[in-house]
């Protein structure tokens, strides 16, 4: 079968298309005929090796943490799934495998594919959806009537956080470039503002806020400047570095570290099928262009959520 792999950490040149043996499922695993995977920024960091200590991973690596496809073979003691089931899932951060014609993954990490989007577009959901759910529901526990600031709201994760917060009944201020304004208003954001002026303070944009969710990579000084944007007794949740807590004002802080979870993913699929969430996929690229996608991401030219289709 065809797969993209790399045998050492490094720049995009380490990504090579190879012909490899089709894997077989072991105990608790299933073999999936892959329809698509997607690119996530963490793919770039893992390939460079900057996360090698935090996420020890055996080389060679077939990138692609998301997978959408069809079950073609069951390993022993898999009872919840059947051959021909259409599924989505996220690989553990130390395993990967979506950038190939076939992939093996633990059955309990899979959920039935959503009906509201195509199977290829469904590959955009697992990692982004689980990260958004962790931020909005598990860590921030956003509630009806709260005020929420989402910094980096136009990205794949931020867009879903906005929608989860709106669905919970919160009032959302979304922060990102003007090119995202129409879409973010469409998700239900009450206010959409341009890049956050951390020195201007929260009052300029209607803060402070009960919940601040940050998806913009900031230095330590920038993260510290986010703390005043959180109201007394509130919480800051970040996927891009830790925002300092403020014990005097009972401001809590939490960090997103996304992990695969089949039942949590099934919840996100249900929300999508019920029309409570939308997925935004801006581009579809064939497997053979995965290196180009990594190159565009590294140079800041990738325009949004990109699905990698497997022919």
C-alpha contacts under 8 A as a table, 3 or more apart, distances in Angstrom:
res1	aa1	res2	aa2	distance
1	X	19	X	5.43
1	X	20	X	5.43
1	X	21	X	6.06
1	X	22	X	5.78
1	X	100	X	7.37
1	X	101	X	6.01
1	X	102	X	7.29
2	X	17	X	6.91
2	X	18	X	5.80
2	X	19	X	4.79
2	X	20	X	6.35
2	X	100	X	5.79
2	X	101	X	5.83
3	X	17	X	5.72
3	X	18	X	5.45
3	X	19	X	6.37
3	X	20	X	6.84
3	X	62	X	6.97
3	X	99	X	5.86
3	X	100	X	4.02
3	X	101	X	6.46
4	X	15	X	6.38
4	X	16	X	5.42
4	X	17	X	4.42
4	X	18	X	6.06
4	X	62	X	5.80
4	X	63	X	7.14
4	X	99	X	5.75
4	X	100	X	6.37
4	X	287	X	7.64
4	X	290	X	7.88
5	X	14	X	7.99
5	X	15	X	5.67
5	X	16	X	5.49
5	X	17	X	6.47
5	X	18	X	6.94
5	X	60	X	6.35
5	X	61	X	5.39
5	X	62	X	4.41
5	X	63	X	6.69
6	X	9	X	7.25
6	X	14	X	5.33
6	X	15	X	4.98
6	X	16	X	6.18
6	X	47	X	7.99
6	X	59	X	7.39
6	X	60	X	5.41
6	X	61	X	5.47
6	X	62	X	6.76
7	X	14	X	7.15
7	X	59	X	5.55
7	X	60	X	4.25
7	X	61	X	6.61
8	X	14	X	6.72
8	X	59	X	6.80
8	X	60	X	6.98
9	X	14	X	7.06
9	X	46	X	7.91
9	X	47	X	5.35
9	X	48	X	5.19
9	X	49	X	5.17
10	X	13	X	7.43
10	X	14	X	6.10
10	X	47	X	6.15
10	X	48	X	4.61
10	X	49	X	6.75
11	X	14	X	6.19
11	X	47	X	7.31
11	X	48	X	6.06
12	X	15	X	5.77
12	X	47	X	7.97
12	X	291	X	6.01
12	X	294	X	6.39
12	X	295	X	6.22
13	X	16	X	7.54
13	X	291	X	7.52
15	X	291	X	6.11
17	X	288	X	7.21
22	X	102	X	6.56
22	X	103	X	7.97
23	X	31	X	7.50
23	X	102	X	7.24
23	X	103	X	6.74
23	X	104	X	6.62
24	X	31	X	6.52
24	X	104	X	6.90
25	X	28	X	7.75
25	X	29	X	5.05
25	X	30	X	5.19
25	X	31	X	5.54
25	X	73	X	7.20
25	X	74	X	6.52
25	X	75	X	4.90
25	X	104	X	5.72
25	X	105	X	7.66
26	X	29	X	5.33
26	X	30	X	7.56
26	X	75	X	5.10
26	X	76	X	6.70
27	X	75	X	5.24
27	X	76	X	4.76
27	X	77	X	6.36
27	X	78	X	7.70
28	X	75	X	5.65
28	X	76	X	5.85
28	X	77	X	5.58
28	X	78	X	5.30
28	X	106	X	5.76
28	X	107	X	5.94
28	X	108	X	7.79
29	X	74	X	6.58
29	X	75	X	5.10
29	X	76	X	7.50
29	X	78	X	6.97
29	X	104	X	6.35
29	X	105	X	5.36
29	X	106	X	4.14
29	X	107	X	5.06
30	X	71	X	6.73
30	X	72	X	7.64
30	X	73	X	5.77
30	X	74	X	4.59
30	X	75	X	5.51
30	X	78	X	7.65
30	X	104	X	5.54
30	X	105	X	5.72
30	X	106	X	6.26
30	X	107	X	5.70
31	X	71	X	5.90
31	X	72	X	5.71
31	X	73	X	4.99
31	X	74	X	6.38
31	X	75	X	7.83
31	X	102	X	6.79
31	X	103	X	5.73
31	X	104	X	4.52
31	X	105	X	6.78
32	X	69	X	5.92
32	X	70	X	5.33
32	X	71	X	4.49
32	X	72	X	5.70
32	X	73	X	7.24
32	X	102	X	5.56
32	X	103	X	5.32
32	X	104	X	6.16
32	X	105	X	7.68
33	X	69	X	5.44
33	X	70	X	5.20
33	X	71	X	6.30
33	X	72	X	6.38
33	X	101	X	6.08
33	X	102	X	4.62
33	X	103	X	6.74
34	X	37	X	7.58
34	X	67	X	6.64
34	X	68	X	5.95
34	X	69	X	4.38
34	X	70	X	6.67
34	X	98	X	7.05
34	X	100	X	6.88
34	X	101	X	5.35
34	X	102	X	5.37
34	X	103	X	6.77
34	X	310	X	6.45
35	X	67	X	7.70
35	X	68	X	5.68
35	X	69	X	4.64
35	X	70	X	7.51
35	X	101	X	7.72
35	X	119	X	6.89
35	X	120	X	5.75
35	X	309	X	6.07
35	X	310	X	5.27
35	X	311	X	7.31
36	X	67	X	6.09
36	X	68	X	5.43
36	X	69	X	6.79
36	X	98	X	7.31
36	X	99	X	7.75
36	X	119	X	7.67
36	X	120	X	5.07
36	X	121	X	7.73
36	X	123	X	5.80
36	X	307	X	6.65
36	X	308	X	5.40
36	X	309	X	4.32
36	X	310	X	5.37
37	X	64	X	5.89
37	X	65	X	7.31
37	X	66	X	5.04
37	X	67	X	4.75
37	X	68	X	6.34
37	X	98	X	5.29
37	X	99	X	6.29
37	X	120	X	7.65
37	X	123	X	5.15
37	X	124	X	7.34
37	X	307	X	5.98
37	X	308	X	5.14
37	X	309	X	6.58
37	X	310	X	7.90
38	X	64	X	6.43
38	X	65	X	7.57
38	X	66	X	5.91
38	X	67	X	7.59
38	X	123	X	5.88
38	X	124	X	5.78
38	X	305	X	7.61
38	X	306	X	5.85
38	X	307	X	4.24
38	X	308	X	5.14
39	X	43	X	6.80
39	X	64	X	6.74
39	X	293	X	7.70
39	X	294	X	7.95
39	X	305	X	7.14
39	X	306	X	5.88
39	X	307	X	6.50
39	X	308	X	7.16
40	X	43	X	5.50
40	X	44	X	7.60
40	X	65	X	7.85
40	X	127	X	7.96
40	X	305	X	7.91
41	X	44	X	5.55
41	X	45	X	6.92
41	X	297	X	7.52
42	X	45	X	5.00
42	X	46	X	6.10
43	X	46	X	5.24
43	X	47	X	6.15
43	X	63	X	6.80
43	X	64	X	7.08
43	X	65	X	7.73
44	X	47	X	5.18
44	X	48	X	6.25
44	X	294	X	6.62
44	X	297	X	7.81
44	X	298	X	7.32
45	X	48	X	5.22
45	X	49	X	6.46
45	X	50	X	5.79
45	X	51	X	6.37
46	X	49	X	5.19
46	X	50	X	6.27
46	X	51	X	5.44
46	X	52	X	6.79
47	X	50	X	7.87
48	X	51	X	7.89
49	X	52	X	5.00
50	X	53	X	7.55
51	X	54	X	5.18
51	X	55	X	5.64
51	X	56	X	7.73
52	X	55	X	5.18
52	X	56	X	5.10
52	X	57	X	6.78
53	X	56	X	5.64
55	X	93	X	6.87
55	X	94	X	5.76
56	X	94	X	6.28
57	X	61	X	7.78
57	X	94	X	4.92
57	X	95	X	6.70
58	X	61	X	6.94
58	X	94	X	7.82
58	X	95	X	7.98
61	X	95	X	7.69
61	X	96	X	7.08
61	X	97	X	7.42
62	X	96	X	6.08
62	X	97	X	4.75
62	X	98	X	7.02
62	X	99	X	6.10
62	X	100	X	7.35
63	X	96	X	5.35
63	X	97	X	5.44
63	X	98	X	6.25
63	X	99	X	5.69
64	X	67	X	7.30
64	X	96	X	5.46
64	X	97	X	5.44
64	X	98	X	4.20
64	X	99	X	5.21
65	X	90	X	5.50
65	X	91	X	5.01
65	X	92	X	7.23
65	X	93	X	7.00
65	X	95	X	7.96
65	X	96	X	4.87
65	X	97	X	6.57
65	X	98	X	5.99
65	X	127	X	7.15
66	X	88	X	7.62
66	X	89	X	6.05
66	X	90	X	4.73
66	X	91	X	6.48
66	X	96	X	7.96
66	X	98	X	5.99
66	X	123	X	5.85
66	X	124	X	7.24
66	X	125	X	7.80
66	X	126	X	5.88
66	X	127	X	6.28
67	X	88	X	5.61
67	X	89	X	5.38
67	X	90	X	6.25
67	X	91	X	7.77
67	X	98	X	5.22
67	X	123	X	5.52
67	X	126	X	7.70
68	X	86	X	7.57
68	X	87	X	5.76
68	X	88	X	4.35
68	X	89	X	6.62
68	X	113	X	7.33
68	X	119	X	6.28
68	X	120	X	6.52
68	X	122	X	6.27
68	X	123	X	4.94
69	X	86	X	5.71
69	X	87	X	5.61
69	X	88	X	6.60
69	X	119	X	6.79
69	X	120	X	7.82
70	X	83	X	7.66
70	X	84	X	5.56
70	X	85	X	5.56
70	X	86	X	4.49
70	X	87	X	6.03
71	X	74	X	7.59
71	X	82	X	6.94
71	X	83	X	5.00
71	X	84	X	5.10
71	X	85	X	5.35
71	X	86	X	6.50
71	X	87	X	7.17
72	X	83	X	5.08
72	X	84	X	6.05
73	X	83	X	6.01
74	X	78	X	6.34
74	X	81	X	7.89
74	X	82	X	7.32
74	X	83	X	7.06
75	X	78	X	6.07
78	X	81	X	6.61
78	X	107	X	6.70
79	X	82	X	7.50
80	X	107	X	7.93
81	X	85	X	6.83
81	X	107	X	7.37
82	X	85	X	5.71
85	X	112	X	7.32
86	X	112	X	6.06
86	X	113	X	5.44
86	X	119	X	7.69
87	X	110	X	6.20
87	X	111	X	5.55
87	X	112	X	4.52
87	X	113	X	4.37
88	X	110	X	5.58
88	X	111	X	5.49
88	X	112	X	6.28
88	X	113	X	5.20
88	X	122	X	6.96
88	X	123	X	6.70
88	X	126	X	6.84
89	X	109	X	5.82
89	X	110	X	4.48
89	X	111	X	6.29
89	X	126	X	5.67
89	X	260	X	7.53
89	X	262	X	7.04
89	X	265	X	7.50
90	X	109	X	6.68
90	X	110	X	7.37
90	X	126	X	5.42
90	X	127	X	5.96
90	X	260	X	5.32
90	X	261	X	7.70
91	X	94	X	7.97
91	X	95	X	6.17
91	X	96	X	5.27
91	X	97	X	7.30
91	X	105	X	6.84
91	X	109	X	7.54
91	X	260	X	6.31
92	X	95	X	5.39
92	X	96	X	6.54
92	X	259	X	6.43
92	X	260	X	5.91
93	X	96	X	6.46
93	X	259	X	7.34
97	X	100	X	6.68
97	X	103	X	5.91
97	X	104	X	7.67
98	X	102	X	7.85
98	X	103	X	6.40
99	X	287	X	6.77
99	X	308	X	7.70
99	X	310	X	7.68
100	X	103	X	6.62
100	X	287	X	7.83
100	X	310	X	7.11
101	X	310	X	6.20
101	X	311	X	7.64
105	X	109	X	7.33
106	X	109	X	5.61
106	X	110	X	7.36
107	X	110	X	5.56
108	X	111	X	7.95
108	X	261	X	7.58
108	X	262	X	5.62
109	X	260	X	6.15
109	X	261	X	5.34
109	X	262	X	4.13
109	X	263	X	7.80
110	X	261	X	7.76
110	X	262	X	4.94
110	X	265	X	7.71
111	X	262	X	5.51
111	X	263	X	7.11
111	X	265	X	6.28
111	X	266	X	5.17
111	X	269	X	7.83
112	X	266	X	6.90
112	X	269	X	7.71
113	X	119	X	6.86
113	X	122	X	6.80
113	X	269	X	7.07
114	X	117	X	6.30
114	X	118	X	7.91
114	X	119	X	7.60
114	X	122	X	6.70
114	X	269	X	5.35
114	X	270	X	7.37
114	X	272	X	7.00
114	X	273	X	6.10
115	X	118	X	7.21
115	X	273	X	6.12
116	X	272	X	6.67
116	X	273	X	5.09
116	X	275	X	8.00
117	X	121	X	6.17
117	X	122	X	6.25
118	X	121	X	5.24
118	X	122	X	6.17
119	X	122	X	5.00
119	X	123	X	7.03
120	X	123	X	5.67
120	X	307	X	7.22
120	X	309	X	6.61
121	X	124	X	5.75
121	X	125	X	7.90
121	X	281	X	6.82
121	X	307	X	6.73
122	X	125	X	5.58
122	X	126	X	7.92
123	X	126	X	6.64
123	X	307	X	6.71
124	X	127	X	7.62
124	X	128	X	7.04
124	X	279	X	7.39
124	X	281	X	7.07
124	X	305	X	7.13
124	X	306	X	7.63
124	X	307	X	6.40
125	X	128	X	5.62
125	X	129	X	5.10
125	X	130	X	7.90
125	X	279	X	7.30
126	X	129	X	5.20
126	X	130	X	5.94
126	X	265	X	6.46
127	X	130	X	5.22
127	X	131	X	6.05
127	X	258	X	7.21
127	X	260	X	7.51
128	X	131	X	5.18
128	X	132	X	6.07
128	X	156	X	6.04
128	X	157	X	4.85
128	X	160	X	7.74
129	X	132	X	5.13
129	X	133	X	6.04
129	X	157	X	6.67
129	X	160	X	6.78
129	X	265	X	7.14
129	X	268	X	6.50
130	X	133	X	5.04
130	X	134	X	6.03
130	X	258	X	6.53
130	X	259	X	7.40
130	X	260	X	7.25
130	X	261	X	7.70
130	X	264	X	6.93
130	X	265	X	6.28
130	X	268	X	7.71
131	X	134	X	5.11
131	X	135	X	6.21
131	X	157	X	6.55
131	X	256	X	6.80
131	X	257	X	7.42
131	X	258	X	5.15
131	X	259	X	7.89
132	X	135	X	5.13
132	X	136	X	6.01
132	X	157	X	5.30
132	X	158	X	6.92
132	X	160	X	5.86
132	X	161	X	5.09
132	X	164	X	7.96
133	X	136	X	5.30
133	X	137	X	5.33
133	X	138	X	6.65
133	X	161	X	7.16
133	X	164	X	7.60
133	X	264	X	7.89
133	X	268	X	7.76
134	X	137	X	5.68
134	X	138	X	4.75
134	X	139	X	5.95
134	X	256	X	6.76
134	X	258	X	7.19
135	X	138	X	6.18
135	X	139	X	5.25
135	X	140	X	5.97
135	X	161	X	7.32
135	X	213	X	7.24
135	X	237	X	6.32
135	X	238	X	7.67
135	X	255	X	7.99
135	X	256	X	6.17
136	X	139	X	6.28
136	X	140	X	5.13
136	X	141	X	5.92
136	X	142	X	5.92
136	X	161	X	5.93
136	X	164	X	6.69
136	X	165	X	6.69
136	X	213	X	7.88
137	X	140	X	5.81
137	X	141	X	4.43
137	X	142	X	6.12
137	X	164	X	7.97
138	X	141	X	5.67
139	X	237	X	7.12
139	X	254	X	6.75
140	X	211	X	6.81
140	X	235	X	6.55
140	X	236	X	7.62
140	X	237	X	6.66
142	X	146	X	7.00
142	X	165	X	6.26
142	X	168	X	6.67
142	X	170	X	7.13
142	X	211	X	7.38
143	X	146	X	5.84
143	X	165	X	7.77
143	X	168	X	5.77
143	X	169	X	6.58
143	X	170	X	6.27
144	X	168	X	5.46
144	X	169	X	4.07
144	X	170	X	4.92
145	X	169	X	5.98
145	X	170	X	4.96
145	X	171	X	6.69
146	X	169	X	7.65
146	X	170	X	4.84
146	X	171	X	6.23
146	X	209	X	7.87
146	X	210	X	5.93
146	X	211	X	7.52
147	X	170	X	5.78
147	X	171	X	4.87
147	X	172	X	6.05
147	X	173	X	7.80
147	X	209	X	5.20
147	X	210	X	5.23
147	X	211	X	6.44
148	X	165	X	7.39
148	X	170	X	6.64
148	X	171	X	6.07
148	X	172	X	4.82
148	X	173	X	6.18
148	X	209	X	5.65
148	X	210	X	6.02
148	X	211	X	4.72
148	X	212	X	5.81
148	X	213	X	7.59
149	X	172	X	5.95
149	X	173	X	4.88
149	X	174	X	6.03
149	X	175	X	7.44
149	X	209	X	6.37
149	X	211	X	6.27
149	X	212	X	4.73
149	X	213	X	6.17
150	X	153	X	5.43
150	X	158	X	6.75
150	X	161	X	7.47
150	X	162	X	6.77
150	X	172	X	7.35
150	X	173	X	6.38
150	X	174	X	5.02
150	X	175	X	5.99
150	X	212	X	6.01
150	X	213	X	4.82
150	X	214	X	6.00
150	X	215	X	7.73
151	X	158	X	7.48
151	X	174	X	6.39
151	X	175	X	4.80
151	X	176	X	6.76
151	X	196	X	7.40
151	X	212	X	7.58
151	X	213	X	6.15
151	X	214	X	4.73
151	X	215	X	5.82
151	X	216	X	6.39
152	X	155	X	6.19
152	X	158	X	5.81
152	X	174	X	7.59
152	X	175	X	5.74
152	X	176	X	5.35
152	X	214	X	6.49
152	X	215	X	5.00
152	X	216	X	5.40
153	X	157	X	7.61
153	X	158	X	4.06
153	X	159	X	5.17
153	X	161	X	7.58
153	X	162	X	6.73
153	X	174	X	5.47
153	X	175	X	5.59
153	X	176	X	5.75
153	X	184	X	7.64
153	X	215	X	7.52
154	X	158	X	5.86
154	X	159	X	5.36
154	X	175	X	7.69
154	X	176	X	5.82
154	X	177	X	7.60
154	X	180	X	5.71
154	X	184	X	7.15
155	X	158	X	5.10
155	X	159	X	5.71
155	X	304	X	6.93
155	X	305	X	7.58
156	X	159	X	5.50
156	X	160	X	6.70
156	X	280	X	7.42
156	X	304	X	7.48
156	X	305	X	6.13
157	X	160	X	5.34
157	X	161	X	6.29
157	X	215	X	7.84
158	X	161	X	4.95
158	X	162	X	6.22
158	X	215	X	6.65
159	X	162	X	5.24
159	X	163	X	6.48
159	X	184	X	7.26
160	X	163	X	5.03
160	X	164	X	6.09
160	X	277	X	7.17
160	X	278	X	7.75
160	X	279	X	7.88
161	X	164	X	5.06
161	X	165	X	6.05
162	X	165	X	5.22
162	X	166	X	6.18
162	X	172	X	6.80
162	X	174	X	7.19
162	X	184	X	7.76
162	X	187	X	7.08
162	X	188	X	7.77
162	X	189	X	6.87
163	X	166	X	5.08
163	X	167	X	5.97
163	X	187	X	5.77
163	X	188	X	7.05
163	X	276	X	7.57
163	X	277	X	6.21
164	X	167	X	5.00
164	X	168	X	6.18
164	X	277	X	7.52
165	X	168	X	5.07
165	X	169	X	6.55
165	X	170	X	5.47
165	X	171	X	7.62
165	X	172	X	6.97
166	X	169	X	5.14
166	X	170	X	5.24
166	X	171	X	6.60
166	X	172	X	6.66
166	X	187	X	7.67
166	X	188	X	6.09
166	X	189	X	7.07
167	X	170	X	7.44
167	X	276	X	6.85
171	X	189	X	7.10
171	X	190	X	6.37
172	X	188	X	7.66
172	X	189	X	4.93
172	X	190	X	5.60
172	X	191	X	6.77
173	X	189	X	5.91
173	X	190	X	5.98
173	X	191	X	4.72
173	X	192	X	5.80
173	X	193	X	7.48
174	X	184	X	7.09
174	X	189	X	6.24
174	X	190	X	7.95
174	X	191	X	6.20
174	X	192	X	4.74
174	X	193	X	6.35
175	X	192	X	5.80
175	X	193	X	5.01
175	X	194	X	5.69
175	X	195	X	6.02
175	X	196	X	6.48
176	X	180	X	6.73
176	X	181	X	7.72
176	X	192	X	7.38
176	X	193	X	6.41
176	X	194	X	5.08
176	X	195	X	5.28
176	X	196	X	7.73
177	X	180	X	5.91
177	X	181	X	7.22
177	X	193	X	7.55
177	X	194	X	5.04
177	X	195	X	6.10
178	X	181	X	5.14
178	X	193	X	7.55
178	X	194	X	6.11
179	X	182	X	7.49
180	X	183	X	5.53
180	X	184	X	6.08
181	X	184	X	5.19
181	X	185	X	6.07
181	X	192	X	5.95
181	X	193	X	7.89
182	X	185	X	5.25
182	X	186	X	6.13
183	X	186	X	4.88
183	X	187	X	6.39
184	X	187	X	5.01
184	X	188	X	6.68
184	X	189	X	5.81
184	X	192	X	7.07
185	X	188	X	5.13
185	X	189	X	4.84
185	X	190	X	6.68
185	X	191	X	7.31
185	X	192	X	7.01
186	X	189	X	7.23
189	X	192	X	6.74
193	X	196	X	7.50
193	X	205	X	7.80
197	X	200	X	5.47
197	X	201	X	7.20
198	X	201	X	5.83
198	X	202	X	7.92
198	X	222	X	7.09
198	X	225	X	5.96
198	X	226	X	6.80
199	X	225	X	7.33
200	X	203	X	7.99
200	X	204	X	6.68
201	X	204	X	6.32
201	X	228	X	7.28
201	X	229	X	6.95
202	X	205	X	5.77
202	X	206	X	6.40
202	X	207	X	4.49
202	X	208	X	5.24
202	X	228	X	6.98
202	X	229	X	4.99
203	X	206	X	4.96
203	X	207	X	4.83
203	X	208	X	6.51
204	X	207	X	7.22
207	X	229	X	6.20
207	X	230	X	7.69
207	X	231	X	7.66
208	X	228	X	6.97
208	X	229	X	4.59
208	X	230	X	5.14
208	X	231	X	4.86
209	X	212	X	6.46
209	X	229	X	6.12
209	X	230	X	4.97
209	X	231	X	5.08
209	X	234	X	7.35
210	X	230	X	5.96
210	X	231	X	5.26
210	X	232	X	7.68
210	X	233	X	7.49
210	X	234	X	4.69
210	X	235	X	6.64
211	X	230	X	6.33
211	X	231	X	7.71
211	X	234	X	5.75
211	X	235	X	5.17
211	X	236	X	5.89
211	X	237	X	7.72
212	X	229	X	7.20
212	X	230	X	6.19
212	X	235	X	6.46
212	X	236	X	4.65
212	X	237	X	6.21
213	X	236	X	5.85
213	X	237	X	4.78
213	X	238	X	5.66
214	X	236	X	7.54
214	X	237	X	6.24
214	X	238	X	4.55
214	X	239	X	6.42
214	X	240	X	6.94
215	X	238	X	6.08
215	X	239	X	5.43
215	X	240	X	5.65
216	X	239	X	7.92
216	X	240	X	6.04
217	X	240	X	4.87
217	X	241	X	6.85
218	X	221	X	7.68
218	X	222	X	5.30
218	X	223	X	5.89
218	X	240	X	7.08
218	X	241	X	7.16
219	X	222	X	5.22
219	X	223	X	6.25
219	X	241	X	7.99
220	X	223	X	5.15
220	X	224	X	6.19
220	X	241	X	7.98
221	X	224	X	5.12
221	X	225	X	6.34
222	X	225	X	5.09
222	X	226	X	6.65
223	X	226	X	5.25
223	X	227	X	7.20
223	X	241	X	7.30
223	X	242	X	6.92
223	X	243	X	4.99
223	X	244	X	7.05
224	X	227	X	5.62
224	X	243	X	5.96
224	X	244	X	5.75
225	X	228	X	6.37
225	X	229	X	7.77
226	X	229	X	5.36
226	X	230	X	7.35
226	X	243	X	6.76
227	X	230	X	5.59
227	X	236	X	7.29
227	X	243	X	6.47
227	X	244	X	6.35
227	X	245	X	6.85
227	X	246	X	7.27
227	X	251	X	7.81
228	X	231	X	7.27
230	X	234	X	5.76
230	X	235	X	6.45
230	X	236	X	6.64
230	X	251	X	6.87
231	X	234	X	5.26
231	X	235	X	7.95
231	X	249	X	7.98
231	X	251	X	7.24
232	X	249	X	4.91
232	X	250	X	5.94
232	X	251	X	5.89
233	X	249	X	6.24
233	X	250	X	4.64
233	X	251	X	5.03
233	X	252	X	7.27
234	X	250	X	7.09
234	X	251	X	5.09
234	X	252	X	6.32
235	X	251	X	5.54
235	X	252	X	4.58
235	X	253	X	5.39
235	X	254	X	7.57
236	X	243	X	6.55
236	X	245	X	7.97
236	X	251	X	7.58
236	X	252	X	6.35
236	X	253	X	4.73
236	X	254	X	6.37
237	X	242	X	7.91
237	X	243	X	7.43
237	X	253	X	5.79
237	X	254	X	4.79
237	X	255	X	5.54
237	X	256	X	7.02
238	X	241	X	6.21
238	X	242	X	6.14
238	X	243	X	6.78
238	X	254	X	6.54
238	X	255	X	4.96
238	X	256	X	6.01
239	X	242	X	7.78
239	X	255	X	5.74
239	X	256	X	4.79
239	X	257	X	7.16
240	X	255	X	7.96
241	X	255	X	7.27
242	X	253	X	7.37
242	X	254	X	7.07
242	X	255	X	6.07
243	X	253	X	6.22
243	X	254	X	7.73
244	X	253	X	6.61
245	X	250	X	7.85
245	X	251	X	5.44
245	X	252	X	5.14
245	X	253	X	5.38
246	X	249	X	5.62
246	X	250	X	5.97
246	X	251	X	4.87
246	X	252	X	6.84
247	X	250	X	4.66
247	X	251	X	6.01
247	X	252	X	7.55
248	X	251	X	7.71
261	X	264	X	5.45
261	X	265	X	6.12
262	X	265	X	5.09
262	X	266	X	6.12
263	X	266	X	4.96
263	X	267	X	6.40
264	X	267	X	5.08
264	X	268	X	6.59
265	X	268	X	5.07
265	X	269	X	6.24
266	X	269	X	4.94
266	X	270	X	6.19
267	X	270	X	5.12
267	X	271	X	6.36
268	X	271	X	5.09
268	X	272	X	6.22
269	X	272	X	5.05
269	X	273	X	6.15
270	X	273	X	5.08
270	X	274	X	6.01
271	X	274	X	5.08
271	X	275	X	6.36
271	X	276	X	5.14
271	X	277	X	5.81
272	X	275	X	5.28
272	X	276	X	5.75
272	X	277	X	4.65
272	X	278	X	6.23
272	X	279	X	7.95
273	X	276	X	7.56
273	X	277	X	7.89
274	X	277	X	7.71
275	X	278	X	7.04
280	X	305	X	7.04
281	X	284	X	7.75
281	X	304	X	7.23
281	X	305	X	5.15
281	X	306	X	6.13
281	X	307	X	7.03
282	X	303	X	7.27
282	X	304	X	5.67
282	X	305	X	5.59
282	X	306	X	6.04
283	X	304	X	7.48
283	X	305	X	6.80
283	X	306	X	4.84
283	X	307	X	6.30
284	X	306	X	5.78
284	X	307	X	4.85
284	X	308	X	5.89
284	X	309	X	6.62
285	X	289	X	6.24
285	X	290	X	7.43
285	X	306	X	7.15
285	X	307	X	6.28
285	X	308	X	4.95
285	X	309	X	5.98
286	X	289	X	5.58
286	X	290	X	7.18
286	X	308	X	5.47
286	X	309	X	4.84
286	X	310	X	6.22
286	X	311	X	7.34
287	X	290	X	5.43
287	X	308	X	5.68
287	X	309	X	5.83
287	X	310	X	5.62
287	X	311	X	7.70
288	X	291	X	7.47
289	X	292	X	5.19
289	X	293	X	6.36
290	X	293	X	4.99
290	X	294	X	6.33
290	X	308	X	7.08
291	X	294	X	5.09
291	X	295	X	6.20
292	X	295	X	4.91
292	X	296	X	6.14
293	X	296	X	5.13
293	X	297	X	6.16
293	X	302	X	7.06
294	X	297	X	5.07
294	X	298	X	6.10
295	X	298	X	5.12
295	X	299	X	6.29
296	X	299	X	5.19
296	X	300	X	6.07
296	X	301	X	4.77
296	X	302	X	5.01
297	X	300	X	5.07
297	X	301	X	5.81
297	X	302	X	4.86
298	X	301	X	7.64
299	X	302	X	7.86
